[in-house]
Amino acid sequence: MNPQKPFMSPMLLLAVGLLLVVLPLLINEFIKVPDFLRGALTGAGLVLEIAGVAMQRQGLKTAVKSPGAGPKV
């Protein structure tokens, strides 16, 4: 049986989430960003970061349960 590969890797989720959190702050120096857009991007970034951390923790738990199926480095 071939286990399904996740849609996005946890490290990619963390990177995109961090970018979404910092991007409104950087853009706000050059152009005025509405509060709604800044809040939406920050919220989406935080959700992606939490999802990435949760996926990493889940991968570590499965690696501990089955010694040969850990994440590849």
PLY file of the C-alpha trace (Angstrom):
ply
format ascii 1.0
element vertex 73
property float x
property float y
property float z
element edge 72
property int vertex1
property int vertex2
end_header
0.00 0.00 0.00
1.23 3.44 -0.92
0.44 6.08 1.73
-0.79 9.37 0.33
1.73 12.16 0.20
0.60 15.33 2.02
-0.51 18.26 -0.16
2.11 20.64 1.29
5.15 19.90 3.39
5.18 21.29 6.94
8.28 23.39 6.28
6.61 25.01 3.27
3.54 25.82 5.38
5.76 27.44 8.01
7.63 29.49 5.42
4.49 30.72 3.67
2.85 31.46 7.02
5.82 33.50 8.18
5.82 35.40 4.90
2.11 36.20 5.25
2.61 37.46 8.80
5.54 39.75 7.91
4.44 40.90 4.46
1.81 43.47 5.57
4.30 45.07 7.95
6.87 45.44 5.17
4.39 46.68 2.57
2.93 49.19 5.03
6.21 51.14 4.88
5.67 51.93 1.19
1.91 51.96 0.64
-1.05 52.17 3.00
-2.49 48.71 3.71
-6.10 48.62 4.96
-6.57 47.19 8.44
-8.85 44.43 7.15
-6.27 43.18 4.64
-3.46 43.36 7.21
-5.55 41.38 9.71
-6.64 38.82 7.14
-3.08 38.16 5.96
-1.77 37.96 9.51
-4.55 35.57 10.51
-4.01 33.35 7.48
-0.29 33.30 8.18
-0.82 32.24 11.78
-3.20 29.48 10.70
-0.62 28.15 8.22
2.13 28.23 10.84
-0.01 26.34 13.35
-0.94 23.78 10.68
2.74 23.31 9.79
3.72 22.76 13.42
0.84 20.30 13.87
1.90 18.37 10.75
5.49 18.20 12.02
4.37 16.90 15.41
2.14 14.31 13.75
5.06 13.17 11.59
7.26 12.79 14.65
4.63 10.72 16.44
4.31 8.33 13.49
8.11 8.10 13.25
8.31 7.05 16.89
5.57 4.41 16.50
7.05 2.84 13.35
10.87 3.04 13.28
11.29 2.67 9.50
8.67 5.23 8.42
10.19 8.46 9.76
10.61 11.65 7.78
13.44 11.63 5.25
16.17 14.22 5.77
0 1
1 2
2 3
3 4
4 5
5 6
6 7
7 8
8 9
9 10
10 11
11 12
12 13
13 14
14 15
15 16
16 17
17 18
18 19
19 20
20 21
21 22
22 23
23 24
24 25
25 26
26 27
27 28
28 29
29 30
30 31
31 32
32 33
33 34
34 35
35 36
36 37
37 38
38 39
39 40
40 41
41 42
42 43
43 44
44 45
45 46
46 47
47 48
48 49
49 50
50 51
51 52
52 53
53 54
54 55
55 56
56 57
57 58
58 59
59 60
60 61
61 62
62 63
63 64
64 65
65 66
66 67
67 68
68 69
69 70
70 71
71 72
